[in-house]
Amino acid sequence: MKKLFRSSTDKQVSGLCGGLASFLGVDSTVVRLIAVVLGICSFGTTILIYLIASLIVPKEPTGFYSYDDPFNQF
């Protein structure tokens, strides 16, 4: 079972979009673009939700690798 974490390797601000992309199995750029468009269209509500989620979602544990990590070959 996959768990949602804030990414420690694929992050721009807090790692939330990178972690969400890893959780959903999509590219993090797509998640970031969706977040920006929603932030503009929702008059800032998405930004508030992003900040709250960044406080609630835990950071990725050290040594944690997802199943699709290209650097984890063992």
N, CA, C and O atoms as a Tripos MOL2 file, in Angstrom:
@<TRIPOS>MOLECULE
protein
  296   295    74     0     0
PROTEIN
NO_CHARGES

@<TRIPOS>ATOM
      1 N           0.8420   -1.1770    0.0000 N.3       1 MET1
      2 CA          0.0000    0.0000    0.0000 C.3       1 MET1
      3 C           0.8900    1.2440    0.0000 C.2       1 MET1
      4 O           1.7840    1.3790    0.8360 O.2       1 MET1
      5 N           0.6390    2.1370   -0.9310 N.am      2 LYS2
      6 CA          1.4030    3.3780   -1.0210 C.3       2 LYS2
      7 C           0.9110    4.3640    0.0300 C.2       2 LYS2
      8 O          -0.2710    4.3980    0.3720 O.2       2 LYS2
      9 N           1.8490    5.1650    0.5340 N.am      3 LYS3
     10 CA          1.5070    6.2300    1.4670 C.3       3 LYS3
     11 C           1.8940    7.5590    0.8560 C.2       3 LYS3
     12 O           2.8370    7.6480    0.0700 O.2       3 LYS3
     13 N           1.1640    8.5780    1.2210 N.am      4 LEU4
     14 CA          1.4280    9.9220    0.7110 C.3       4 LEU4
     15 C           2.4440   10.6020    1.6210 C.2       4 LEU4
     16 O           2.2210   10.7480    2.8220 O.2       4 LEU4
     17 N           3.5650   11.0170    1.0290 N.am      5 PHE5
     18 CA          4.6010   11.7520    1.7310 C.3       5 PHE5
     19 C           4.9590   12.9840    0.9200 C.2       5 PHE5
     20 O           4.7310   13.0300   -0.2890 O.2       5 PHE5
     21 N           5.5290   13.9950    1.5960 N.am      6 ARG6
     22 CA          6.1440   15.1030    0.8810 C.3       6 ARG6
     23 C           7.5030   14.6190    0.4120 C.2       6 ARG6
     24 O           8.2870   14.1000    1.2070 O.2       6 ARG6
     25 N           7.7840   14.7810   -0.8510 N.am      7 SER7
     26 CA          9.0240   14.2810   -1.4360 C.3       7 SER7
     27 C          10.2180   15.0680   -0.9260 C.2       7 SER7
     28 O          10.1660   16.2900   -0.7870 O.2       7 SER7
     29 N          11.2980   14.3430   -0.6500 N.am      8 SER8
     30 CA         12.5280   15.0190   -0.2390 C.3       8 SER8
     31 C          13.4810   15.1910   -1.4160 C.2       8 SER8
     32 O          14.4620   15.9280   -1.3130 O.2       8 SER8
     33 N          13.2060   14.5240   -2.5270 N.am      9 THR9
     34 CA         14.0840   14.6170   -3.6900 C.3       9 THR9
     35 C          13.4580   15.3920   -4.8400 C.2       9 THR9
     36 O          14.1750   16.0570   -5.5880 O.2       9 THR9
     37 N          12.1550   15.3250   -4.9990 N.am     10 ASP10
     38 CA         11.4620   15.9830   -6.1090 C.3      10 ASP10
     39 C          10.6210   17.1150   -5.5480 C.2      10 ASP10
     40 O           9.3930   17.0300   -5.5110 O.2      10 ASP10
     41 N          11.2890   18.1820   -5.1110 N.am     11 LYS11
     42 CA         10.5430   19.2760   -4.5010 C.3      11 LYS11
     43 C          10.9810   20.6160   -5.0430 C.2      11 LYS11
     44 O          12.1360   20.8040   -5.4270 O.2      11 LYS11
     45 N          10.0470   21.5400   -5.0700 N.am     12 GLN12
     46 CA         10.3170   22.9230   -5.4410 C.3      12 GLN12
     47 C          10.0920   23.8290   -4.2370 C.2      12 GLN12
     48 O          10.9250   24.6880   -3.9480 O.2      12 GLN12
     49 N           8.9830   23.6480   -3.5370 N.am     13 VAL13
     50 CA          8.6800   24.4580   -2.3640 C.3      13 VAL13
     51 C           8.7230   23.5760   -1.1160 C.2      13 VAL13
     52 O           9.6400   23.6850   -0.3020 O.2      13 VAL13
     53 N           7.7320   22.7070   -0.9750 N.am     14 SER14
     54 CA          7.7000   21.8510    0.2150 C.3      14 SER14
     55 C           7.7520   20.3610   -0.1250 C.2      14 SER14
     56 O           7.8670   19.5290    0.7740 O.2      14 SER14
     57 N           7.6680   20.0180   -1.4030 N.am     15 GLY15
     58 CA          7.7000   18.6160   -1.8080 C.3      15 GLY15
     59 C           6.3360   17.9770   -1.9140 C.2      15 GLY15
     60 O           6.2310   16.7850   -2.2030 O.2      15 GLY15
     61 N           5.2800   18.7550   -1.6840 N.am     16 LEU16
     62 CA          3.9310   18.2050   -1.6980 C.3      16 LEU16
     63 C           3.5200   17.7530   -3.1030 C.2      16 LEU16
     64 O           2.9820   16.6570   -3.2590 O.2      16 LEU16
     65 N           3.7580   18.5640   -4.1060 N.am     17 CYS17
     66 CA          3.3880   18.1790   -5.4790 C.3      17 CYS17
     67 C           4.2050   16.9830   -5.9540 C.2      17 CYS17
     68 O           3.6730   16.1070   -6.6340 O.2      17 CYS17
     69 N           5.4810   16.9340   -5.6080 N.am     18 GLY18
     70 CA          6.3190   15.7970   -5.9680 C.3      18 GLY18
     71 C           5.8510   14.5160   -5.2890 C.2      18 GLY18
     72 O           5.8360   13.4510   -5.9070 O.2      18 GLY18
     73 N           5.4710   14.6180   -4.0270 N.am     19 GLY19
     74 CA          4.9610   13.4580   -3.3080 C.3      19 GLY19
     75 C           3.6120   13.0060   -3.8400 C.2      19 GLY19
     76 O           3.3520   11.8080   -3.9490 O.2      19 GLY19
     77 N           2.7560   13.9590   -4.1700 N.am     20 LEU20
     78 CA          1.4480   13.6250   -4.7350 C.3      20 LEU20
     79 C           1.5960   12.9730   -6.1010 C.2      20 LEU20
     80 O           0.8650   12.0390   -6.4300 O.2      20 LEU20
     81 N           2.5420   13.4640   -6.8970 N.am     21 ALA21
     82 CA          2.7970   12.8660   -8.2060 C.3      21 ALA21
     83 C           3.2960   11.4330   -8.0640 C.2      21 ALA21
     84 O           2.8750   10.5480   -8.8090 O.2      21 ALA21
     85 N           4.1770   11.2090   -7.1220 N.am     22 SER22
     86 CA          4.6850    9.8560   -6.8780 C.3      22 SER22
     87 C           3.5620    8.9370   -6.4020 C.2      22 SER22
     88 O           3.4940    7.7730   -6.7980 O.2      22 SER22
     89 N           2.6910    9.4610   -5.5570 N.am     23 PHE23
     90 CA          1.5640    8.6880   -5.0400 C.3      23 PHE23
     91 C           0.5890    8.3050   -6.1490 C.2      23 PHE23
     92 O           0.0720    7.1890   -6.1760 O.2      23 PHE23
     93 N           0.3430    9.2490   -7.0700 N.am     24 LEU24
     94 CA         -0.6090    9.0140   -8.1570 C.3      24 LEU24
     95 C           0.0250    8.3280   -9.3610 C.2      24 LEU24
     96 O          -0.6860    7.8150  -10.2250 O.2      24 LEU24
     97 N           1.3560    8.3130   -9.4260 N.am     25 GLY25
     98 CA          2.0370    7.6630  -10.5460 C.3      25 GLY25
     99 C           2.0750    8.5060  -11.8070 C.2      25 GLY25
    100 O           2.0810    7.9720  -12.9160 O.2      25 GLY25
    101 N           2.1020    9.8320  -11.6400 N.am     26 VAL26
    102 CA          2.1820   10.7350  -12.7850 C.3      26 VAL26
    103 C           3.4310   11.6040  -12.6400 C.2      26 VAL26
    104 O           4.0950   11.5830  -11.6030 O.2      26 VAL26
    105 N           3.7420   12.3650  -13.6830 N.am     27 ASP27
    106 CA          4.8940   13.2490  -13.6560 C.3      27 ASP27
    107 C           4.6060   14.4370  -12.7370 C.2      27 ASP27
    108 O           3.4890   14.9520  -12.7130 O.2      27 ASP27
    109 N           5.6050   14.8630  -11.9900 N.am     28 SER28
    110 CA          5.4060   15.9490  -11.0310 C.3      28 SER28
    111 C           5.1380   17.2830  -11.7230 C.2      28 SER28
    112 O           4.5030   18.1610  -11.1390 O.2      28 SER28
    113 N           5.6080   17.4460  -12.9470 N.am     29 THR29
    114 CA          5.3390   18.6830  -13.6880 C.3      29 THR29
    115 C           3.8500   18.8470  -13.9520 C.2      29 THR29
    116 O           3.3260   19.9590  -13.8900 O.2      29 THR29
    117 N           3.1750   17.7590  -14.2440 N.am     30 VAL30
    118 CA          1.7300   17.8000  -14.4830 C.3      30 VAL30
    119 C           1.0050   18.2480  -13.2170 C.2      30 VAL30
    120 O           0.1090   19.0890  -13.2770 O.2      30 VAL30
    121 N           1.3880   17.6930  -12.0850 N.am     31 VAL31
    122 CA          0.7490   18.0570  -10.8150 C.3      31 VAL31
    123 C           1.0110   19.5220  -10.4870 C.2      31 VAL31
    124 O           0.1180   20.2250  -10.0130 O.2      31 VAL31
    125 N           2.2280   19.9810  -10.7360 N.am     32 ARG32
    126 CA          2.5510   21.3850  -10.4690 C.3      32 ARG32
    127 C           1.7710   22.3370  -11.3690 C.2      32 ARG32
    128 O           1.2940   23.3760  -10.9130 O.2      32 ARG32
    129 N           1.6410   21.9820  -12.6470 N.am     33 LEU33
    130 CA          0.8580   22.8220  -13.5660 C.3      33 LEU33
    131 C          -0.6080   22.8780  -13.1550 C.2      33 LEU33
    132 O          -1.2270   23.9410  -13.2000 O.2      33 LEU33
    133 N          -1.1590   21.7500  -12.7610 N.am     34 ILE34
    134 CA         -2.5520   21.7200  -12.2930 C.3      34 ILE34
    135 C          -2.7000   22.5810  -11.0450 C.2      34 ILE34
    136 O          -3.6820   23.3110  -10.9110 O.2      34 ILE34
    137 N          -1.7350   22.5030  -10.1310 N.am     35 ALA35
    138 CA         -1.7950   23.3020   -8.9070 C.3      35 ALA35
    139 C          -1.7470   24.8000   -9.2110 C.2      35 ALA35
    140 O          -2.4600   25.5820   -8.5840 O.2      35 ALA35
    141 N          -0.9080   25.2010  -10.1720 N.am     36 VAL36
    142 CA         -0.8070   26.6200  -10.5360 C.3      36 VAL36
    143 C          -2.1040   27.0940  -11.1750 C.2      36 VAL36
    144 O          -2.6050   28.1650  -10.8310 O.2      36 VAL36
    145 N          -2.6550   26.3160  -12.0970 N.am     37 VAL37
    146 CA         -3.9060   26.7060  -12.7600 C.3      37 VAL37
    147 C          -5.0450   26.7900  -11.7450 C.2      37 VAL37
    148 O          -5.8380   27.7310  -11.7710 O.2      37 VAL37
    149 N          -5.1210   25.7940  -10.8460 N.am     38 LEU38
    150 CA         -6.1610   25.8400   -9.8130 C.3      38 LEU38
    151 C          -5.9510   27.0130   -8.8640 C.2      38 LEU38
    152 O          -6.9210   27.6200   -8.4100 O.2      38 LEU38
    153 N          -4.7050   27.3370   -8.5610 N.am     39 GLY39
    154 CA         -4.4210   28.4780   -7.6910 C.3      39 GLY39
    155 C          -4.8780   29.7930   -8.2880 C.2      39 GLY39
    156 O          -5.3670   30.6720   -7.5790 O.2      39 GLY39
    157 N          -4.7180   29.9230   -9.5900 N.am     40 ILE40
    158 CA         -5.1550   31.1430  -10.2740 C.3      40 ILE40
    159 C          -6.6850   31.1840  -10.3950 C.2      40 ILE40
    160 O          -7.3020   32.2210  -10.1520 O.2      40 ILE40
    161 N          -7.2780   30.0720  -10.7640 N.am     41 CYS41
    162 CA         -8.7240   30.0360  -10.9950 C.3      41 CYS41
    163 C          -9.5470   30.0500   -9.7080 C.2      41 CYS41
    164 O         -10.7170   30.4300   -9.7310 O.2      41 CYS41
    165 N          -8.9570   29.6440   -8.5970 N.am     42 SER42
    166 CA         -9.7290   29.5580   -7.3520 C.3      42 SER42
    167 C          -9.5030   30.7700   -6.4540 C.2      42 SER42
    168 O          -9.9000   30.7610   -5.2880 O.2      42 SER42
    169 N          -8.8720   31.8060   -6.9860 N.am     43 PHE43
    170 CA         -8.6220   33.0400   -6.2350 C.3      43 PHE43
    171 C          -7.8480   32.7920   -4.9440 C.2      43 PHE43
    172 O          -8.0900   33.4610   -3.9390 O.2      43 PHE43
    173 N          -6.9170   31.8320   -4.9630 N.am     44 GLY44
    174 CA         -6.0470   31.6090   -3.8250 C.3      44 GLY44
    175 C          -6.4680   30.5100   -2.8630 C.2      44 GLY44
    176 O          -5.7230   30.1870   -1.9370 O.2      44 GLY44
    177 N          -7.6440   29.9290   -3.0600 N.am     45 THR45
    178 CA         -8.0900   28.8590   -2.1730 C.3      45 THR45
    179 C          -7.1660   27.6550   -2.2570 C.2      45 THR45
    180 O          -6.8890   27.0130   -1.2440 O.2      45 THR45
    181 N          -6.6910   27.3460   -3.4450 N.am     46 THR46
    182 CA         -5.7760   26.2210   -3.6210 C.3      46 THR46
    183 C          -4.4550   26.4640   -2.8940 C.2      46 THR46
    184 O          -3.8480   25.5290   -2.3720 O.2      46 THR46
    185 N          -4.0150   27.7140   -2.8610 N.am     47 ILE47
    186 CA         -2.7760   28.0390   -2.1550 C.3      47 ILE47
    187 C          -2.9450   27.7940   -0.6610 C.2      47 ILE47
    188 O          -2.0350   27.2750   -0.0140 O.2      47 ILE47
    189 N          -4.0890   28.1590   -0.1110 N.am     48 LEU48
    190 CA         -4.3740   27.9100    1.2990 C.3      48 LEU48
    191 C          -4.4170   26.4080    1.5880 C.2      48 LEU48
    192 O          -3.8700   25.9530    2.5930 O.2      48 LEU48
    193 N          -5.0600   25.6480    0.7170 N.am     49 ILE49
    194 CA         -5.1200   24.1860    0.8760 C.3      49 ILE49
    195 C          -3.7210   23.5960    0.7660 C.2      49 ILE49
    196 O          -3.3850   22.6750    1.5100 O.2      49 ILE49
    197 N          -2.9040   24.1060   -0.1440 N.am     50 TYR50
    198 CA         -1.5250   23.6350   -0.2970 C.3      50 TYR50
    199 C          -0.7290   23.8620    0.9900 C.2      50 TYR50
    200 O           0.0000   22.9760    1.4370 O.2      50 TYR50
    201 N          -0.8700   25.0360    1.5740 N.am     51 LEU51
    202 CA         -0.1360   25.3460    2.7980 C.3      51 LEU51
    203 C          -0.5830   24.4630    3.9670 C.2      51 LEU51
    204 O           0.2470   23.9980    4.7480 O.2      51 LEU51
    205 N          -1.8700   24.2380    4.0820 N.am     52 ILE52
    206 CA         -2.3850   23.3710    5.1460 C.3      52 ILE52
    207 C          -1.9250   21.9370    4.9290 C.2      52 ILE52
    208 O          -1.5110   21.2700    5.8770 O.2      52 ILE52
    209 N          -1.9920   21.4560    3.6910 N.am     53 ALA53
    210 CA         -1.5570   20.0880    3.3910 C.3      53 ALA53
    211 C          -0.0570   19.9210    3.6240 C.2      53 ALA53
    212 O           0.3910   18.8480    4.0280 O.2      53 ALA53
    213 N           0.7190   20.9730    3.3720 N.am     54 SER54
    214 CA          2.1610   20.8990    3.6200 C.3      54 SER54
    215 C           2.4690   20.7300    5.1000 C.2      54 SER54
    216 O           3.4880   20.1420    5.4630 O.2      54 SER54
    217 N           1.5990   21.2370    5.9440 N.am     55 LEU55
    218 CA          1.7810   21.0640    7.3860 C.3      55 LEU55
    219 C           1.3060   19.6960    7.8640 C.2      55 LEU55
    220 O           1.8420   19.1540    8.8300 O.2      55 LEU55
    221 N           0.3020   19.1360    7.1900 N.am     56 ILE56
    222 CA         -0.3010   17.8700    7.6400 C.3      56 ILE56
    223 C           0.4180   16.6480    7.0810 C.2      56 ILE56
    224 O           0.6630   15.6900    7.8150 O.2      56 ILE56
    225 N           0.7590   16.6650    5.7980 N.am     57 VAL57
    226 CA          1.3800   15.4990    5.1480 C.3      57 VAL57
    227 C           2.8160   15.3550    5.6510 C.2      57 VAL57
    228 O           3.5830   16.3170    5.6100 O.2      57 VAL57
    229 N           3.1890   14.1580    6.1270 N.am     58 PRO58
    230 CA          4.5420   13.9820    6.6760 C.3      58 PRO58
    231 C           5.6190   13.9780    5.5970 C.2      58 PRO58
    232 O           5.3490   13.6930    4.4300 O.2      58 PRO58
    233 N           6.8460   14.2990    6.0110 N.am     59 LYS59
    234 CA          7.9890   14.2490    5.0920 C.3      59 LYS59
    235 C           8.3370   12.8040    4.8010 C.2      59 LYS59
    236 O           8.0900   11.9110    5.6120 O.2      59 LYS59
    237 N           8.9040   12.5940    3.6490 N.am     60 GLU60
    238 CA          9.3440   11.2670    3.2380 C.3      60 GLU60
    239 C          10.4610   10.7930    4.1740 C.2      60 GLU60
    240 O          11.4380   11.5150    4.3770 O.2      60 GLU60
    241 N          10.3330    9.5900    4.7470 N.am     61 PRO61
    242 CA         11.3880    9.1060    5.6450 C.3      61 PRO61
    243 C          12.7130    8.9280    4.9040 C.2      61 PRO61
    244 O          12.7300    8.6520    3.7050 O.2      61 PRO61
    245 N          13.8000    9.0860    5.6160 N.am     62 THR62
    246 CA         15.1260    8.9030    5.0330 C.3      62 THR62
    247 C          15.2950    7.4520    4.6180 C.2      62 THR62
    248 O          14.9950    6.5410    5.3890 O.2      62 THR62
    249 N          15.7770    7.2350    3.3970 N.am     63 GLY63
    250 CA         15.9740    5.8790    2.8960 C.3      63 GLY63
    251 C          14.7320    5.2750    2.2800 C.2      63 GLY63
    252 O          14.7450    4.1020    1.9060 O.2      63 GLY63
    253 N          13.6530    6.0430    2.1600 N.am     64 PHE64
    254 CA         12.4120    5.5360    1.5710 C.3      64 PHE64
    255 C          12.4920    5.6680    0.0590 C.2      64 PHE64
    256 O          12.7890    6.7440   -0.4590 O.2      64 PHE64
    257 N          12.2280    4.5820   -0.6460 N.am     65 TYR65
    258 CA         12.2290    4.6050   -2.1070 C.3      65 TYR65
    259 C          10.8830    4.1200   -2.6090 C.2      65 TYR65
    260 O          10.3380    3.1400   -2.1010 O.2      65 TYR65
    261 N          10.3540    4.7990   -3.5970 N.am     66 SER66
    262 CA          9.1180    4.3300   -4.2050 C.3      66 SER66
    263 C           9.4370    3.1900   -5.1670 C.2      66 SER66
    264 O          10.5950    2.9680   -5.5210 O.2      66 SER66
    265 N           8.4240    2.4900   -5.5730 N.am     67 TYR67
    266 CA          8.6180    1.3320   -6.4360 C.3      67 TYR67
    267 C           9.1100    1.7090   -7.8260 C.2      67 TYR67
    268 O           9.7410    0.8960   -8.5010 O.2      67 TYR67
    269 N           8.8290    2.9280   -8.2610 N.am     68 ASP68
    270 CA          9.2310    3.3290   -9.6010 C.3      68 ASP68
    271 C          10.4620    4.2380   -9.5780 C.2      68 ASP68
    272 O          10.6850    4.9940  -10.5240 O.2      68 ASP68
    273 N          11.2600    4.1750   -8.5180 N.am     69 ASP69
    274 CA         12.4590    4.9850   -8.4070 C.3      69 ASP69
    275 C          13.5510    4.4030   -9.3150 C.2      69 ASP69
    276 O          13.9730    3.2660   -9.1050 O.2      69 ASP69
    277 N          14.0150    5.1600  -10.3180 N.am     70 PRO70
    278 CA         15.0140    4.6170  -11.2480 C.3      70 PRO70
    279 C          16.3790    4.3890  -10.6090 C.2      70 PRO70
    280 O          17.1910    3.6400  -11.1520 O.2      70 PRO70
    281 N          16.6450    5.0160   -9.4720 N.am     71 PHE71
    282 CA         17.9370    4.8630   -8.8210 C.3      71 PHE71
    283 C          17.9760    3.6830   -7.8600 C.2      71 PHE71
    284 O          19.0530    3.2780   -7.4200 O.2      71 PHE71
    285 N          16.8270    3.1330   -7.5350 N.am     72 ASN72
    286 CA         16.7600    2.0000   -6.6310 C.3      72 ASN72
    287 C          16.6430    0.7220   -7.4760 C.2      72 ASN72
    288 O          15.5350    0.3190   -7.8300 O.2      72 ASN72
    289 N          17.7550    0.0950   -7.7940 N.am     73 GLN73
    290 CA         17.7290   -1.0760   -8.6400 C.3      73 GLN73
    291 C          17.9460   -2.3610   -7.8700 C.2      73 GLN73
    292 O          18.0440   -3.4290   -8.4750 O.2      73 GLN73
    293 N          18.0250   -2.2880   -6.5590 N.am     74 PHE74
    294 CA         18.2970   -3.4810   -5.7730 C.3      74 PHE74
    295 C          17.1080   -3.8770   -4.9410 C.2      74 PHE74
    296 O          17.1660   -4.8680   -4.2130 O.2      74 PHE74
@<TRIPOS>BOND
     1     1     2 1
     2     2     3 1
     3     3     4 2
     4     3     5 am
     5     5     6 1
     6     6     7 1
     7     7     8 2
     8     7     9 am
     9     9    10 1
    10    10    11 1
    11    11    12 2
    12    11    13 am
    13    13    14 1
    14    14    15 1
    15    15    16 2
    16    15    17 am
    17    17    18 1
    18    18    19 1
    19    19    20 2
    20    19    21 am
    21    21    22 1
    22    22    23 1
    23    23    24 2
    24    23    25 am
    25    25    26 1
    26    26    27 1
    27    27    28 2
    28    27    29 am
    29    29    30 1
    30    30    31 1
    31    31    32 2
    32    31    33 am
    33    33    34 1
    34    34    35 1
    35    35    36 2
    36    35    37 am
    37    37    38 1
    38    38    39 1
    39    39    40 2
    40    39    41 am
    41    41    42 1
    42    42    43 1
    43    43    44 2
    44    43    45 am
    45    45    46 1
    46    46    47 1
    47    47    48 2
    48    47    49 am
    49    49    50 1
    50    50    51 1
    51    51    52 2
    52    51    53 am
    53    53    54 1
    54    54    55 1
    55    55    56 2
    56    55    57 am
    57    57    58 1
    58    58    59 1
    59    59    60 2
    60    59    61 am
    61    61    62 1
    62    62    63 1
    63    63    64 2
    64    63    65 am
    65    65    66 1
    66    66    67 1
    67    67    68 2
    68    67    69 am
    69    69    70 1
    70    70    71 1
    71    71    72 2
    72    71    73 am
    73    73    74 1
    74    74    75 1
    75    75    76 2
    76    75    77 am
    77    77    78 1
    78    78    79 1
    79    79    80 2
    80    79    81 am
    81    81    82 1
    82    82    83 1
    83    83    84 2
    84    83    85 am
    85    85    86 1
    86    86    87 1
    87    87    88 2
    88    87    89 am
    89    89    90 1
    90    90    91 1
    91    91    92 2
    92    91    93 am
    93    93    94 1
    94    94    95 1
    95    95    96 2
    96    95    97 am
    97    97    98 1
    98    98    99 1
    99    99   100 2
   100    99   101 am
   101   101   102 1
   102   102   103 1
   103   103   104 2
   104   103   105 am
   105   105   106 1
   106   106   107 1
   107   107   108 2
   108   107   109 am
   109   109   110 1
   110   110   111 1
   111   111   112 2
   112   111   113 am
   113   113   114 1
   114   114   115 1
   115   115   116 2
   116   115   117 am
   117   117   118 1
   118   118   119 1
   119   119   120 2
   120   119   121 am
   121   121   122 1
   122   122   123 1
   123   123   124 2
   124   123   125 am
   125   125   126 1
   126   126   127 1
   127   127   128 2
   128   127   129 am
   129   129   130 1
   130   130   131 1
   131   131   132 2
   132   131   133 am
   133   133   134 1
   134   134   135 1
   135   135   136 2
   136   135   137 am
   137   137   138 1
   138   138   139 1
   139   139   140 2
   140   139   141 am
   141   141   142 1
   142   142   143 1
   143   143   144 2
   144   143   145 am
   145   145   146 1
   146   146   147 1
   147   147   148 2
   148   147   149 am
   149   149   150 1
   150   150   151 1
   151   151   152 2
   152   151   153 am
   153   153   154 1
   154   154   155 1
   155   155   156 2
   156   155   157 am
   157   157   158 1
   158   158   159 1
   159   159   160 2
   160   159   161 am
   161   161   162 1
   162   162   163 1
   163   163   164 2
   164   163   165 am
   165   165   166 1
   166   166   167 1
   167   167   168 2
   168   167   169 am
   169   169   170 1
   170   170   171 1
   171   171   172 2
   172   171   173 am
   173   173   174 1
   174   174   175 1
   175   175   176 2
   176   175   177 am
   177   177   178 1
   178   178   179 1
   179   179   180 2
   180   179   181 am
   181   181   182 1
   182   182   183 1
   183   183   184 2
   184   183   185 am
   185   185   186 1
   186   186   187 1
   187   187   188 2
   188   187   189 am
   189   189   190 1
   190   190   191 1
   191   191   192 2
   192   191   193 am
   193   193   194 1
   194   194   195 1
   195   195   196 2
   196   195   197 am
   197   197   198 1
   198   198   199 1
   199   199   200 2
   200   199   201 am
   201   201   202 1
   202   202   203 1
   203   203   204 2
   204   203   205 am
   205   205   206 1
   206   206   207 1
   207   207   208 2
   208   207   209 am
   209   209   210 1
   210   210   211 1
   211   211   212 2
   212   211   213 am
   213   213   214 1
   214   214   215 1
   215   215   216 2
   216   215   217 am
   217   217   218 1
   218   218   219 1
   219   219   220 2
   220   219   221 am
   221   221   222 1
   222   222   223 1
   223   223   224 2
   224   223   225 am
   225   225   226 1
   226   226   227 1
   227   227   228 2
   228   227   229 am
   229   229   230 1
   230   230   231 1
   231   231   232 2
   232   231   233 am
   233   233   234 1
   234   234   235 1
   235   235   236 2
   236   235   237 am
   237   237   238 1
   238   238   239 1
   239   239   240 2
   240   239   241 am
   241   241   242 1
   242   242   243 1
   243   243   244 2
   244   243   245 am
   245   245   246 1
   246   246   247 1
   247   247   248 2
   248   247   249 am
   249   249   250 1
   250   250   251 1
   251   251   252 2
   252   251   253 am
   253   253   254 1
   254   254   255 1
   255   255   256 2
   256   255   257 am
   257   257   258 1
   258   258   259 1
   259   259   260 2
   260   259   261 am
   261   261   262 1
   262   262   263 1
   263   263   264 2
   264   263   265 am
   265   265   266 1
   266   266   267 1
   267   267   268 2
   268   267   269 am
   269   269   270 1
   270   270   271 1
   271   271   272 2
   272   271   273 am
   273   273   274 1
   274   274   275 1
   275   275   276 2
   276   275   277 am
   277   277   278 1
   278   278   279 1
   279   279   280 2
   280   279   281 am
   281   281   282 1
   282   282   283 1
   283   283   284 2
   284   283   285 am
   285   285   286 1
   286   286   287 1
   287   287   288 2
   288   287   289 am
   289   289   290 1
   290   290   291 1
   291   291   292 2
   292   291   293 am
   293   293   294 1
   294   294   295 1
   295   295   296 2
@<TRIPOS>SUBSTRUCTURE
     1 MET1         2 RESIDUE 1 A MET
     2 LYS2         6 RESIDUE 1 A LYS
     3 LYS3        10 RESIDUE 1 A LYS
     4 LEU4        14 RESIDUE 1 A LEU
     5 PHE5        18 RESIDUE 1 A PHE
     6 ARG6        22 RESIDUE 1 A ARG
     7 SER7        26 RESIDUE 1 A SER
     8 SER8        30 RESIDUE 1 A SER
     9 THR9        34 RESIDUE 1 A THR
    10 ASP10       38 RESIDUE 1 A ASP
    11 LYS11       42 RESIDUE 1 A LYS
    12 GLN12       46 RESIDUE 1 A GLN
    13 VAL13       50 RESIDUE 1 A VAL
    14 SER14       54 RESIDUE 1 A SER
    15 GLY15       58 RESIDUE 1 A GLY
    16 LEU16       62 RESIDUE 1 A LEU
    17 CYS17       66 RESIDUE 1 A CYS
    18 GLY18       70 RESIDUE 1 A GLY
    19 GLY19       74 RESIDUE 1 A GLY
    20 LEU20       78 RESIDUE 1 A LEU
    21 ALA21       82 RESIDUE 1 A ALA
    22 SER22       86 RESIDUE 1 A SER
    23 PHE23       90 RESIDUE 1 A PHE
    24 LEU24       94 RESIDUE 1 A LEU
    25 GLY25       98 RESIDUE 1 A GLY
    26 VAL26      102 RESIDUE 1 A VAL
    27 ASP27      106 RESIDUE 1 A ASP
    28 SER28      110 RESIDUE 1 A SER
    29 THR29      114 RESIDUE 1 A THR
    30 VAL30      118 RESIDUE 1 A VAL
    31 VAL31      122 RESIDUE 1 A VAL
    32 ARG32      126 RESIDUE 1 A ARG
    33 LEU33      130 RESIDUE 1 A LEU
    34 ILE34      134 RESIDUE 1 A ILE
    35 ALA35      138 RESIDUE 1 A ALA
    36 VAL36      142 RESIDUE 1 A VAL
    37 VAL37      146 RESIDUE 1 A VAL
    38 LEU38      150 RESIDUE 1 A LEU
    39 GLY39      154 RESIDUE 1 A GLY
    40 ILE40      158 RESIDUE 1 A ILE
    41 CYS41      162 RESIDUE 1 A CYS
    42 SER42      166 RESIDUE 1 A SER
    43 PHE43      170 RESIDUE 1 A PHE
    44 GLY44      174 RESIDUE 1 A GLY
    45 THR45      178 RESIDUE 1 A THR
    46 THR46      182 RESIDUE 1 A THR
    47 ILE47      186 RESIDUE 1 A ILE
    48 LEU48      190 RESIDUE 1 A LEU
    49 ILE49      194 RESIDUE 1 A ILE
    50 TYR50      198 RESIDUE 1 A TYR
    51 LEU51      202 RESIDUE 1 A LEU
    52 ILE52      206 RESIDUE 1 A ILE
    53 ALA53      210 RESIDUE 1 A ALA
    54 SER54      214 RESIDUE 1 A SER
    55 LEU55      218 RESIDUE 1 A LEU
    56 ILE56      222 RESIDUE 1 A ILE
    57 VAL57      226 RESIDUE 1 A VAL
    58 PRO58      230 RESIDUE 1 A PRO
    59 LYS59      234 RESIDUE 1 A LYS
    60 GLU60      238 RESIDUE 1 A GLU
    61 PRO61      242 RESIDUE 1 A PRO
    62 THR62      246 RESIDUE 1 A THR
    63 GLY63      250 RESIDUE 1 A GLY
    64 PHE64      254 RESIDUE 1 A PHE
    65 TYR65      258 RESIDUE 1 A TYR
    66 SER66      262 RESIDUE 1 A SER
    67 TYR67      266 RESIDUE 1 A TYR
    68 ASP68      270 RESIDUE 1 A ASP
    69 ASP69      274 RESIDUE 1 A ASP
    70 PRO70      278 RESIDUE 1 A PRO
    71 PHE71      282 RESIDUE 1 A PHE
    72 ASN72      286 RESIDUE 1 A ASN
    73 GLN73      290 RESIDUE 1 A GLN
    74 PHE74      294 RESIDUE 1 A PHE
